[in-house]
């Protein structure tokens, strides 16, 4: 994972910064920052489920590199935002907690800048019993 972050080209900005030493164009370092975790009942039915399903397990990430002018999550997802820092294992536990809470899926909102860490967290969570589908929810 560190090799990918040492010359970061993960997002469309491809800034090439060493995120193990400083933040990239997006504002993200090698630390995972999450602005909000929740059961989201107001996504489209194909994402949040229908009937007795309890909502999408939304994980909103900070430091989105896109900066879309129409973004409905701009207050919590922009480059300048800050969030709660999670380790890879801590993020895996968030996924498992959402599953225990009855989530229909794991809904990763604006996740691209954390791709390597998320892959590792999903692998850990799956080894510990995560069975939910994972939704990559991005602009």
Buried (B, 14 or more C-beta within 10 A) or exposed (E): EEEBBBEBEBBEBEBEBBBBEEBBBBBBBBBBBBBBBBBBEEBEEEBBBEEEBBBBBBBBBBBBBBBEEEBEBBEBBBBEBEBEEBEBEEBBBBBBEBBEEEBBBBBBBBBBBBBBBBEBBBEBBBEEEBEBEBBEBBB
